[in-house]
Amino acid sequence: MNSSAALTAFQALLQPQQMLCAPVDMQPYLIDWRKRFFGKALTVLLPSNTAELAQIVRICAEFQVALVPQGGNTGLCGGATPDQSGQQVVVSLKRMNQIRAIDLINQTMTVEAGCILQTIQAAAAEHNLLFPLSLGAEGSCCIGGNLATNAGGTNVLRYGNARDLCLGLEVVTARGEVWNGLRGLRKDNTGYDLRDLFIGSEGTLGIISAAVLKLYPMPLCQWTSLVATPSITATIELLNLFKQKATSLLTGFEMMTAESLNLIEKQFPQMANPLGENPPITVLVELSDHESEAHARNLIEEILAEALDLGIASNAIIASSIAQANTFWQMREHITLAQAQEGANLKHDITIPLSALDEFIATTDALLRKRFPKVRIINFGHLGDGNLHYNVAAPAGSDSTIFNQANEKIVHDLIYEMVERFGGSISAEHGIGQLKINNLRAHKGAVAHDLMQAIKTALDPQNILNPNKVLSIKSA
């Protein structure tokens, strides 16, 4: 490693404002969103185009300097935070934020990796089109990071994860070469699917610099409802009823437990559940319709009436305005913020088959409460696709930092053991990053893990691309 020579080469390539070296300037790039991971860096670089990014990678390869790609820095697993060595380079893509093209006939948009997700949504809406990826952090997260982690969000039930919304990529490889795969094709059966290889790889195989995204016709209307259900079993029955009756019109189905909404009410009293006293489960349901408002309204009313007759729902409110619908969504999206204000907690972004979800929650809750009396379990998630945010908070009144430091491994091991028992996944949409790197081999199995390591070694033999994220491989 020759870090001084690398710094000299970066200075020759970039403008002064594109290279941050002062600790105060670098600080925002060295801490993850949850303030769980803290790193140091040799420098922070801000390329303005793909050519500059490729040259940065070539310099890193020449002088064997590791680099950490970063977008909006909103990740939850430490995947965009450098290590403590002070010898890694953070490469922020936020200056690469151009919308290169919108193809109205093909219904695609070509964007650079640093484009803010909300900006992409707004650009599509200007043409009465929809880019359906939607996250709580959409006002600050970047599309490159969304693709690098295969982000999910609230519309996965209808439109899929980030991978399903991407048709092509431009990627800078570990050698500083540029792969131009920016084709807006729905069908392209020409060998290995490199696009899907890079999506979800968290910058460990290549750096996504641009993407071609799918757009959809903007729905004519949306109807949103809050529904009270008595149990997880009833909630799943309600989901299946909506799937049967509403089919592709069902775009959102979010579950919130009473404990989650009690926390919301404590931290944000103005967001108290309009259903009254929090039921065991509150579900947020959204239908999107291209036919008419009357059609969607009648449909949601019919389904809710049947659910009430069947006893799988005990109460329901349909939003009477866009403002009220936004209030319903804000309840769901503020759970994470309420948790942060309450104190640090142990987060688990997991997927469980819907057929096993009730037993998983009952079994895991019981084991945790037996081991840690009065522990608080904050369950919520995108139930339509089995994604559960299963978070554990210290007993009320206790010091969350002390509780987490003493019990983190015990809690993680217990929950991940139950995830394996019930055929789930330890990461639904947040990725692996640093947080789950030690759990991946046991979860994936030796064969899959070894194949992943072989791919990493083949594409990045010097291990300079985001090392010790996803996989732990010693640098050459």
C-alpha positions in Angstrom: 0.0 0.0 0.0 1.3 3.4 -1.0 -1.2 5.9 0.5 0.9 9.0 0.0 1.3 8.3 -3.8 -2.4 7.6 -4.0 -3.2 11.0 -2.4 -1.0 12.7 -4.8 -2.7 11.0 -7.7 -6.2 12.0 -6.4 -5.1 15.6 -6.0 -4.0 15.6 -9.7 -7.3 14.2 -10.8 -9.9 16.1 -8.8 -10.8 19.7 -7.9 -10.0 20.7 -4.3 -13.7 20.6 -3.3 -13.9 17.0 -4.5 -11.3 15.8 -2.0 -11.9 16.1 1.7 -9.0 15.6 4.1 -9.7 17.7 7.1 -11.3 15.6 10.0 -14.2 18.1 10.4 -15.0 17.8 6.7 -14.8 14.0 6.6 -16.7 13.4 9.8 -20.3 13.1 8.3 -19.0 10.3 5.9 -17.4 8.2 8.7 -20.5 7.5 10.8 -23.5 5.3 9.8 -27.1 6.5 10.1 -27.7 4.6 13.3 -24.5 5.9 14.8 -23.5 2.4 15.5 -20.4 2.2 13.3 -17.6 4.7 13.4 -14.6 4.7 11.0 -11.6 6.7 9.9 -10.5 7.5 6.3 -7.4 8.5 4.4 -9.6 10.9 2.4 -13.2 11.3 1.2 -13.5 11.7 -2.6 -16.5 13.1 -4.5 -16.3 12.2 -8.2 -18.7 14.1 -10.5 -18.9 11.5 -13.3 -18.2 7.9 -14.2 -14.8 8.7 -15.8 -13.5 10.3 -12.6 -14.9 7.4 -10.6 -13.2 4.9 -12.8 -9.9 6.7 -12.6 -10.2 6.8 -8.7 -10.6 3.0 -8.7 -7.6 2.6 -11.1 -5.5 4.7 -8.7 -6.7 2.6 -5.7 -5.9 -0.6 -7.6 -2.4 0.6 -8.6 -1.5 1.6 -5.0 -3.5 -1.1 -3.3 -5.7 1.3 -1.4 -9.1 0.0 -0.3 -12.2 2.1 -1.0 -15.7 2.3 0.5 -18.5 3.4 -1.9 -21.2 5.6 -0.2 -24.5 7.1 -1.4 -26.9 8.8 1.0 -25.3 7.0 4.0 -28.7 5.9 5.2 -27.9 2.1 5.5 -28.7 0.2 8.7 -25.9 -2.4 8.6 -22.7 -0.4 8.4 -22.1 -1.3 4.8 -21.0 2.2 3.8 -18.7 3.0 6.8 -14.9 2.6 6.6 -12.9 0.7 9.2 -10.7 2.1 11.9 -7.4 1.9 10.1 -7.6 5.4 8.6 -6.2 3.9 5.4 -9.4 3.4 3.4 -10.8 5.9 0.9 -14.5 6.8 1.1 -15.9 7.5 -2.3 -19.2 9.5 -2.1 -21.3 9.3 -5.3 -23.6 12.2 -4.3 -22.2 14.5 -7.0 -23.1 11.9 -9.6 -26.8 12.9 -9.5 -27.9 13.5 -13.1 -31.0 12.1 -14.7 -29.5 11.1 -18.0 -32.7 10.2 -19.9 -36.4 9.5 -19.7 -37.8 7.3 -22.4 -41.6 7.8 -22.3 -42.3 5.1 -24.9 -40.2 2.5 -23.3 -41.2 3.7 -19.8 -37.7 3.8 -18.5 -35.4 6.4 -16.8 -31.6 6.4 -16.9 -30.1 7.9 -13.7 -26.8 8.2 -12.0 -26.0 6.5 -8.8 -26.1 9.6 -6.6 -29.7 10.6 -7.6 -31.9 10.9 -4.5 -34.8 8.4 -4.6 -37.4 11.2 -4.1 -36.0 13.1 -7.0 -36.5 10.1 -9.2 -40.0 9.7 -8.0 -40.8 13.3 -8.7 -39.2 13.2 -12.2 -41.4 10.3 -13.1 -44.5 11.9 -11.7 -43.9 15.0 -14.0 -44.7 12.6 -16.9 -47.6 10.9 -15.1 -45.4 7.9 -14.5 -44.5 6.0 -11.3 -41.2 4.8 -9.9 -42.6 2.7 -7.1 -39.6 2.1 -4.9 -40.6 3.8 -1.6 -38.7 4.0 1.7 -38.8 6.0 4.8 -35.4 7.5 3.8 -36.4 8.3 0.3 -35.7 12.0 0.8 -32.0 11.3 1.4 -31.1 7.8 0.2 -29.5 7.4 -3.3 -30.5 5.0 -6.0 -27.0 3.5 -6.2 -27.2 2.5 -2.5 -30.8 1.2 -3.0 -29.6 -1.1 -5.8 -26.4 -2.0 -4.0 -28.5 -3.3 -1.0 -31.5 -4.5 -3.1 -33.7 -2.3 -1.0 -37.3 -3.2 -0.5 -39.8 -0.7 1.1 -43.5 -0.5 1.2 -44.4 -1.4 -2.4 -42.6 -4.7 -2.7 -45.9 -6.6 -2.6 -46.9 -5.2 -6.0 -43.7 -4.1 -7.7 -40.9 -6.1 -6.1 -37.5 -5.1 -4.6 -35.0 -2.7 -6.2 -33.7 -5.6 -8.3 -37.1 -6.0 -9.9 -37.2 -2.3 -10.8 -33.9 -2.2 -12.6 -33.3 -3.2 -16.3 -29.7 -2.3 -16.7 -26.5 -1.0 -15.0 -23.3 0.9 -15.5 -20.7 -0.5 -13.2 -17.0 0.4 -12.5 -15.1 -2.8 -11.8 -12.2 -3.4 -9.4 -9.8 -2.8 -12.2 -11.3 0.6 -13.0 -13.0 -0.6 -16.2 -16.5 0.6 -17.0 -19.1 -2.0 -17.9 -21.9 -0.4 -19.8 -25.0 -2.5 -19.4 -27.5 0.4 -19.7 -30.0 -1.3 -21.9 -33.7 -0.8 -21.2 -34.7 -4.3 -22.3 -37.3 -6.4 -20.6 -35.8 -9.5 -22.3 -32.1 -10.1 -22.8 -31.2 -13.7 -22.4 -27.5 -13.5 -23.3 -25.6 -15.5 -20.8 -24.8 -14.7 -17.2 -26.9 -12.0 -15.7 -24.3 -9.5 -14.5 -26.9 -6.9 -13.5 -28.3 -9.2 -10.8 -24.8 -10.1 -9.7 -24.0 -6.5 -8.9 -27.4 -5.6 -7.4 -27.3 -6.5 -3.7 -23.5 -6.9 -3.6 -23.1 -3.8 -1.4 -20.2 -2.4 -3.5 -18.0 -5.5 -2.9 -17.9 -6.6 -6.6 -18.2 -3.3 -8.4 -19.4 0.2 -8.0 -22.8 1.0 -9.6 -22.5 4.3 -11.3 -25.8 4.5 -13.2 -28.9 2.5 -13.8 -31.9 2.1 -16.2 -35.1 1.9 -14.1 -38.6 0.7 -14.9 -41.4 3.2 -14.8 -45.1 2.4 -14.5 -48.4 4.2 -15.4 -49.4 6.5 -12.5 -52.4 5.0 -10.7 -55.6 7.1 -11.0 -56.3 6.9 -7.3 -55.2 5.3 -4.0 -57.3 4.3 -1.1 -55.7 3.7 2.3 -57.2 2.1 5.4 -56.3 1.2 8.9 -57.7 -2.1 10.1 -57.7 -3.6 13.6 -57.1 -7.4 13.8 -57.1 -9.6 16.8 -54.1 -11.8 16.0 -51.3 -12.6 13.6 -53.4 -15.5 12.2 -56.3 -13.1 11.5 -53.9 -10.6 10.0 -52.6 -13.2 7.5 -56.2 -14.3 6.7 -57.0 -10.6 6.0 -53.9 -10.4 3.7 -55.1 -13.4 1.8 -58.6 -12.0 1.5 -57.2 -8.8 0.0 -55.0 -10.8 -2.4 -57.9 -12.8 -3.5 -60.4 -9.9 -4.0 -58.1 -7.0 -4.9 -55.3 -9.0 -6.8 -52.8 -6.5 -8.3 -54.6 -3.5 -6.9 -53.1 -4.3 -3.5 -49.9 -2.3 -3.2 -49.4 -2.0 0.5 -50.0 -4.2 3.5 -48.1 -3.1 6.6 -48.4 -4.6 10.1 -47.9 -2.7 13.4 -48.2 -4.3 16.8 -49.8 -2.6 19.8 -46.4 -2.2 21.4 -45.1 -0.5 18.3 -48.0 2.0 18.3 -47.8 2.5 22.0 -44.2 3.7 21.4 -45.4 6.0 18.6 -48.0 7.5 20.9 -45.5 8.1 23.6 -42.9 9.8 21.4 -45.3 11.5 18.9 -48.6 12.0 20.7 -50.1 13.7 17.6 -49.8 10.4 15.8 -52.1 8.4 18.1 -53.9 5.5 16.5 -57.3 6.9 15.1 -58.7 3.4 15.8 -58.7 4.3 19.5 -57.0 2.0 22.0 -54.3 0.1 20.2 -55.6 -3.4 19.1 -53.3 -6.4 19.1 -52.5 -5.7 15.5 -53.1 -2.6 13.3 -52.8 -3.1 9.6 -52.3 -0.4 7.0 -53.8 -1.4 3.6 -53.4 0.5 0.4 -55.1 -0.2 -3.0 -54.0 1.6 -6.2 -56.4 1.6 -9.0 -56.2 2.6 -12.7 -60.0 2.4 -13.3 -61.8 4.9 -11.1 -62.0 6.2 -7.5 -65.4 4.7 -7.2 -64.2 1.3 -8.2 -61.4 1.3 -5.7 -63.5 2.7 -2.9 -66.3 0.2 -3.4 -63.8 -2.6 -3.5 -62.0 -1.7 -0.3 -65.4 -1.3 1.4 -66.6 -4.7 0.3 -63.4 -6.4 1.4 -63.5 -4.7 4.8 -67.1 -5.6 5.3 -66.4 -9.2 4.6 -63.4 -9.2 6.9 -65.6 -7.8 9.7 -68.2 -10.4 9.1 -65.6 -13.2 9.2 -64.2 -11.8 12.5 -60.6 -11.3 11.1 -61.1 -7.6 11.6 -62.7 -5.8 14.5 -62.6 -2.2 13.3 -61.5 -0.2 10.2 -61.1 3.4 9.0 -60.8 4.4 5.4 -58.8 7.6 4.8 -61.1 10.4 3.7 -58.4 12.5 2.1 -54.8 12.4 0.9 -53.8 14.2 4.0 -55.4 11.6 6.3 -53.8 8.8 4.2 -50.4 10.5 4.6 -51.1 10.5 8.4 -51.7 6.8 8.3 -48.4 6.3 6.5 -46.5 8.6 8.9 -47.6 6.4 11.8 -46.0 3.4 10.1 -42.8 5.3 9.0 -42.3 7.0 12.4 -41.9 3.7 14.3 -38.2 3.7 13.6 -37.8 7.3 14.7 -39.8 6.6 17.9 -37.4 3.7 18.6 -34.4 6.0 18.1 -35.8 8.6 20.5 -36.7 5.9 23.1 -33.1 4.6 23.0 -30.9 2.2 21.1 -32.5 -1.2 20.4 -31.4 -4.5 18.8 -32.8 -4.6 15.3 -33.5 -7.6 13.1 -34.6 -7.3 9.5 -35.9 -10.8 8.8 -38.1 -12.7 6.4 -40.3 -15.6 7.6 -42.7 -17.7 5.5 -46.2 -16.4 6.1 -47.3 -19.9 7.0 -44.8 -20.0 9.9 -45.1 -16.4 11.0 -47.6 -16.8 13.8 -45.6 -19.7 15.4 -42.3 -17.9 14.9 -43.5 -14.8 16.7 -45.2 -16.7 19.5 -42.2 -19.0 20.1 -39.5 -16.3 19.8 -41.4 -13.8 22.0 -41.8 -16.4 24.7 -38.1 -17.4 24.7 -37.0 -13.7 24.9 -39.4 -12.9 27.7 -38.4 -15.9 29.6 -34.7 -14.9 29.3 -35.3 -11.2 29.7 -38.5 -10.4 31.8 -40.2 -7.2 30.8 -38.2 -6.9 27.6 -40.0 -4.8 24.9 -40.5 -6.4 21.5 -41.3 -3.9 18.7 -42.7 -5.9 15.8 -43.7 -4.2 12.5 -43.1 -4.8 8.9 -44.1 -5.3 5.3 -46.2 -8.3 6.0 -47.3 -8.6 2.4 -43.9 -10.1 1.6 -43.1 -11.7 4.9 -40.6 -9.0 5.9 -40.7 -8.5 9.7 -38.7 -5.9 11.6 -38.3 -7.7 14.8 -36.7 -5.3 17.3 -35.8 -5.8 20.9 -35.7 -2.9 23.4 -34.5 -2.9 27.0 -37.2 -3.0 29.7 -38.7 0.4 30.4 -36.7 2.5 32.8 -33.5 0.5 32.3 -30.3 1.8 30.5 -30.6 0.6 26.9 -26.9 1.0 26.2 -25.9 -1.3 29.1 -28.7 -3.8 28.2 -27.6 -3.9 24.6 -23.9 -4.3 25.3 -24.5 -7.1 27.8 -27.1 -9.0 25.8 -26.6 -8.3 22.1 -25.1 -11.6 21.1 -27.5 -13.6 23.2 -30.5 -11.8 21.6 -29.1 -12.1 18.0 -28.2 -15.7 18.4 -31.6 -16.6 19.8 -33.6 -14.8 17.1 -31.4 -16.1 14.3 -31.7 -19.6 15.6 -35.5 -19.2 15.4 -35.2 -17.7 11.9 -33.3 -20.9 10.8 -35.8 -23.1 12.5 -38.7 -21.6 10.7 -37.0 -21.4 7.3 -36.5 -17.6 7.1 -33.7 -15.2 6.2 -31.5 -13.0 8.5 -31.8 -10.1 6.0 -34.9 -9.1 4.1 -34.0 -5.7 2.8 -31.2 -4.0 4.8 -28.3 -6.2 3.5 -25.4 -7.7 5.5 -22.8 -4.9 5.7 -20.7 -5.2 8.9 -23.6 -6.0 11.2 -24.3 -9.6 10.0 -21.1 -10.6 8.4 -20.3 -13.2 11.1 -23.8 -14.8 10.7 -23.7 -15.2 7.0 -21.8 -18.5 6.6 -24.0 -20.3 9.1 -27.1 -18.9 7.4 -26.2 -19.5 3.7 -24.4 -22.8 4.2 -20.8 -23.6 3.4 -21.3 -24.3 -0.3 -23.1 -21.0 -1.0 -20.7 -19.0 1.1 -17.7 -20.5 -0.6 -19.2 -19.7 -4.0 -19.7 -16.1 -2.9 -16.1 -15.9 -1.8 -15.0 -17.3 -5.1 -16.9 -14.7 -7.0 -15.5 -11.9 -4.8 -11.9 -13.2 -5.4 -12.4 -13.5 -9.1 -13.9 -10.0 -9.6 -11.8 -8.2 -6.9 -8.6 -10.2 -6.4 -6.9 -7.4 -4.4 -9.9 -7.0 -2.2 -10.0 -3.2 -2.5 -13.8 -2.9 -3.0 -15.5 -2.4 0.4 -13.5 -5.0 2.2 -14.9 -6.8 5.2 -18.5 -6.1 4.2 -20.8 -9.0 3.4 -17.7 -11.4 3.3 -14.6 -11.4 5.5 -11.6 -11.9 3.2 -8.0 -11.0 4.0 -6.6 -8.4 1.6 -3.9 -9.6 -0.8 
